[in-house]
Amino acid sequence: MSDVLADAALDQLFRTARTQNAFQDRPVEDSQLRALYDLLKWGPTAANSTPARFVFVKSAEAKQKLAPALSEGNLAKTLAAPVTVIVGYDEDFHEKLPYLFPHTDAKSWFDGPREGRHEAAFRNGSLQGAYLMLAARALGLDAGPMSGFDNAKVDAAFFAGTAIKSNFLVNLGYGDPSGVFPRLPRLSFDEAARIV
């Protein structure tokens, strides 16, 4: 792990990658979504907890189920995207720890009321959502992450009766450059970071 990636790879993952607001009329195959998950799953999480849960919304029926939860500004672009991923997190993730972290009793660290697991589930599930976007870019797909939806409606429609909560949405596909906003500035190192 000592080799620096080529500039083209760094561009694809970060420097020239853009949040997409429109997508070409090109399908994303189920096999691509499986490959995407098989890549993102290797990203680190605390105690290998992997609390993220993903719903890949592709069908017209599933899109219509999602539509009532979307804000007005996100409705059209989400319905037009080939895939919309609901990035959720399982507040009962600890039930899988005997399998995921077998060398110690990590499950007992999180036993008790769900609210005691919320922070770990949300934090590590958010990390996995970021891994999803990087994995998508690495596999040649474009991503359009967003909030701007009613979490309670998404949870009722897709996660009813479970310990899973929605975090954010990511539209996936092949981006249409006409929908990309001009590149916005970023903070410099000295504005955002310090070495101590």
C-alpha positions as MATLAB code, in Angstrom:
seq = 'MSDVLADAALDQLFRTARTQNAFQDRPVEDSQLRALYDLLKWGPTAANSTPARFVFVKSAEAKQKLAPALSEGNLAKTLAAPVTVIVGYDEDFHEKLPYLFPHTDAKSWFDGPREGRHEAAFRNGSLQGAYLMLAARALGLDAGPMSGFDNAKVDAAFFAGTAIKSNFLVNLGYGDPSGVFPRLPRLSFDEAARIV';
ca = [
       0.000    0.000    0.000;
       2.904    2.348   -0.567;
       2.290    3.266   -4.216;
       0.618    6.570   -4.993;
      -2.253    6.269   -7.446;
      -1.785    7.798  -10.879;
      -3.102   11.328  -11.398;
      -5.878   10.010  -13.634;
      -7.194    7.853  -10.776;
      -6.947   10.720   -8.279;
      -8.822   12.946  -10.730;
     -11.560   10.337  -11.214;
     -12.012    9.861   -7.477;
     -11.601   13.456   -6.286;
     -10.249   16.337   -8.331;
     -12.460   16.276  -11.422;
     -15.303   14.174  -10.014;
     -18.464   16.211   -9.618;
     -21.813   15.924   -7.917;
     -24.243   14.994  -10.677;
     -27.693   16.543  -11.027;
     -28.613   14.935  -14.350;
     -27.858   11.570  -15.873;
     -27.629   10.090  -19.337;
     -30.289    7.631  -20.409;
     -27.993    4.658  -19.783;
     -28.943    1.830  -17.457;
     -26.915    0.681  -14.476;
     -26.917   -3.099  -14.355;
     -27.579   -5.099  -11.201;
     -24.157   -6.695  -11.668;
     -22.595   -3.218  -11.419;
     -24.423   -2.567   -8.151;
     -23.175   -5.872   -6.758;
     -19.621   -4.994   -7.827;
     -20.058   -1.597   -6.196;
     -21.070   -3.164   -2.892;
     -18.288   -5.761   -3.137;
     -15.800   -2.885   -3.343;
     -17.235   -0.500   -0.745;
     -17.625   -3.233    1.887;
     -13.847   -3.254    2.439;
     -13.780    0.306    3.808;
     -12.963    0.429    7.536;
     -15.544    0.905   10.265;
     -15.168    0.793   14.053;
     -14.938   -2.823   15.253;
     -15.770   -3.834   11.663;
     -19.338   -2.965   12.601;
     -20.488   -2.191    9.026;
     -23.868   -0.758   10.082;
     -24.782    0.726    6.686;
     -27.685   -0.805    4.819;
     -28.319    0.074    1.181;
     -31.502    0.030   -0.860;
     -30.835    0.382   -4.589;
     -34.033    1.951   -5.919;
     -34.287    1.158   -9.655;
     -37.784    0.119  -10.652;
     -40.492    2.612  -11.555;
     -42.620    1.180   -8.751;
     -39.865    1.694   -6.173;
     -39.189    5.216   -7.462;
     -42.869    6.081   -6.990;
     -42.659    4.707   -3.454;
     -39.718    7.063   -2.806;
     -41.242   10.107   -4.548;
     -43.520   11.354   -1.712;
     -40.495   11.714    0.559;
     -38.471   13.887   -1.845;
     -38.210   17.657   -1.652;
     -39.434   19.572   -4.678;
     -35.872   20.359   -5.756;
     -34.823   16.700   -5.691;
     -37.931   15.070   -7.156;
     -37.386   15.286  -10.926;
     -33.670   14.473  -10.880;
     -34.178   11.515   -8.572;
     -37.002   10.042  -10.603;
     -34.854   10.430  -13.743;
     -31.691    8.901  -12.265;
     -31.051    5.260  -13.240;
     -30.567    4.310   -9.566;
     -31.121    6.048   -6.265;
     -29.394    4.528   -3.255;
     -30.966    4.935    0.139;
     -27.995    4.906    2.501;
     -29.286    3.756    5.852;
     -27.820    2.545    9.109;
     -28.903   -0.355   11.304;
     -29.173    0.576   14.964;
     -29.077   -3.136   15.783;
     -25.785   -3.605   13.909;
     -24.247   -5.166   17.023;
     -26.177   -8.387   16.403;
     -23.760   -9.123   13.526;
     -20.587   -8.480   15.573;
     -20.037  -12.105   16.651;
     -19.524  -12.816   12.933;
     -17.854   -9.528   11.912;
     -15.566   -9.110   14.946;
     -15.215  -12.656   16.315;
     -12.004  -12.348   18.312;
     -13.687  -10.610   21.250;
     -17.190  -10.060   22.604;
     -17.778   -6.731   20.839;
     -21.540   -7.278   20.845;
     -21.611   -6.682   24.593;
     -20.093   -3.221   24.048;
     -23.336   -2.169   22.389;
     -25.982   -4.170   24.248;
     -28.774   -2.120   25.764;
     -31.218    0.446   24.385;
     -30.954    1.420   20.718;
     -30.287    5.049   21.537;
     -26.953    3.908   22.975;
     -25.981    2.553   19.541;
     -27.264    5.430   17.449;
     -24.045    7.454   17.341;
     -21.848    4.504   16.336;
     -24.381    3.342   13.744;
     -24.791    6.813   12.243;
     -21.064    7.616   12.186;
     -19.916    4.342   10.674;
     -22.884    4.142    8.299;
     -21.984    7.632    7.048;
     -18.427    6.444    6.393;
     -19.803    3.576    4.356;
     -21.984    5.974    2.370;
     -18.831    7.902    1.460;
     -17.138    4.640    0.469;
     -20.121    3.963   -1.792;
     -19.549    7.217   -3.672;
     -15.824    6.583   -4.069;
     -16.438    3.001   -5.172;
     -18.990    4.232   -7.720;
     -16.473    6.694   -9.129;
     -13.755    4.025   -9.167;
     -16.072    1.784  -11.217;
     -16.890    4.494  -13.755;
     -20.235    5.626  -12.350;
     -21.180    9.136  -11.289;
     -22.857   10.054   -8.020;
     -25.222   12.748   -6.858;
     -25.476   12.627   -3.044;
     -28.232   14.591   -1.350;
     -30.353   15.203    1.648;
     -33.532   17.144    0.948;
     -36.006   14.390    1.750;
     -38.260   13.351    4.608;
     -36.404   10.658    6.547;
     -39.531    9.535    8.392;
     -41.366    8.916    5.103;
     -38.420    6.978    3.657;
     -38.153    4.911    6.821;
     -41.882    4.140    6.779;
     -41.791    3.180    3.091;
     -38.592    1.124    3.045;
     -37.589    0.191    6.613;
     -40.861   -0.258    8.507;
     -40.588   -2.721   11.378;
     -36.770   -2.701   11.384;
     -34.016   -0.950   13.318;
     -32.785    0.672   10.090;
     -32.957    4.450    9.617;
     -32.265    6.447    6.460;
     -29.271    8.772    6.401;
     -28.932   10.236    2.886;
     -29.611    9.455   -0.775;
     -27.221    9.026   -3.689;
     -28.312    9.117   -7.326;
     -26.112    6.875   -9.478;
     -25.571    6.554  -13.199;
     -23.599    8.149  -15.998;
     -23.594   11.883  -15.487;
     -24.855   14.398  -18.004;
     -22.339   17.284  -17.993;
     -25.099   19.795  -18.757;
     -26.460   19.293  -15.235;
     -23.215   20.049  -13.415;
     -22.915   23.358  -11.605;
     -19.691   25.395  -11.897;
     -16.938   24.107   -9.586;
     -17.239   25.714   -6.162;
     -14.227   26.670   -4.043;
     -12.806   24.603   -1.207;
     -11.061   25.765    1.938;
      -7.273   25.828    1.868;
      -5.260   23.598    4.167;
      -4.577   26.500    6.526;
      -8.273   27.380    6.721;
      -9.420   23.832    7.480;
      -6.506   22.019    9.069;
      -3.479   22.339   11.296;
      -0.527   20.163   12.146;
       0.250   19.973   15.869;
];
